[in-house]
Amino acid sequence: MLDHLSRGSMTLQHVRYVVLDEADRMLDIGFRPDIERILRRCPEERQTLLMSATVPDTIKRLVNRYMVDPTHLSLTPNVMTVDKIRQSFITVDDDKKFDLLTKVIDREKPRQCLIFVERKRWADNLYKKLTKQVRGVAVIHGDLPQSQREKIMAGFRSAKVHVLIATDVASRGIDVTGITHVINYDLPMDIENYVHRIGRTGRIGKDGVAISFVTPEQGGHLTDIEMTINRLIDEDRIEGFDAYTPRKRYDRPAGEAPAADEPPAAPKKAVFGKRVKKYSDRL
C-alpha cells in the first residue's frame, strides 16, 4: 500500500472506515511508522476501529493521536480463566530454569506443548538448547519470515512439531485445539498476557495444564496475577530436584520491636474476599 501511495497509483481520500486489527502485534514488530504514514493519508472525517488483545502504552498513544473521542469496548469475560485448566507454579532460580524445563517435559510427557518466553533472542537461545535434548521442537517469533512462520505453524497443527517456543505476539495466530500443556518459561510482565497464554490449552472443553516458572523475586507479581484471575495458583515441585536456593529470612521474635530502618510490612491482599498469605510467605 505504501508503494502505491508513494507512486500516486492509490488514493485514500474517500476512505470512510479504517480498521487496525492486532494493533499491538503490528506495533511490536515495528510497523508503527508505516501505520502512521497510512493514517496521515486518510481523511480526518472517518471512523477508526482498533482491535487489540492488550492495551499497552504504545496503543494508548496511537489512540490519543489518531482517534477522536474514542469509545473503549472491553470483551474480557468475567471469568478470566477456564476451570478445566490445571494451573500451577514452580519456584526456580534463573540459572536452573532450563534443567527444570527438561524435567517438567519428561514428567508431563505433553502431546503438544507451547512454551512462552518474553524476548525473541531468549526464544532462539532456548530453542538451540532444547532441540539437542527434545525431539520435535520449533521456535516462532516476529523476526522470522512469514513463509517460515507459516511452515512452522503447519507443522504444529499437524503435530509434527510437539514443542513450540513462542513469544506473546507471535502466538496470536496460534489456534490449535490439541495443545495439552502451556509452560510459562518466563512469567509475563503484562498480567493480561497470562490469561491469553494459558487460554491456548483446554480448548473446546478439553482439560489443559499450565505451569509457570517463577523466581523468588517475582512473588509479588504472581500474587497480582492471582488477584486478577481471582484464584490461588497451586505450588508444584519436581521430586528430587532443588529448583531454587531458599533465601535467608529473619523472623523477628514475638514482642521484639522492629528496627528503625526496617520497612513497614506490606498489607495482605485479598483473594475470594479473604486475607491470604502473600506468595513470598508460601515458599
NORNOR-V750851 format. One record per run of one state. SS is the DSSP state (A for helix, B for strand, O for the rest). FROM is the first residue (numbers start at 1). TO is the last residue. If there is no record, write none. Layout:
SS:FROM:TO / SS:FROM:TO
This chain:
O:1:1 / A:2:7 / O:8:16 / B:17:20 / O:21:22 / A:23:28 / O:29:31 / A:32:41 / O:42:46 / B:47:50 / O:51:56 / A:57:66 / O:67:84 / B:85:91 / O:92:93 / A:94:108 / O:109:112 / B:113:116 / O:117:119 / A:120:130 / O:131:136 / B:137:140 / O:141:145 / A:146:157 / O:158:162 / B:163:166 / O:167:169 / A:170:173 / O:174:180 / B:181:184 / O:185:190 / A:191:198 / O:199:202 / A:203:205 / O:206:207 / B:208:214 / O:215:215 / A:216:229 / O:230:233 / B:234:235 / O:236:269 / B:270:271 / O:272:273 / B:274:275 / O:276:278 / A:279:281 / O:282:283
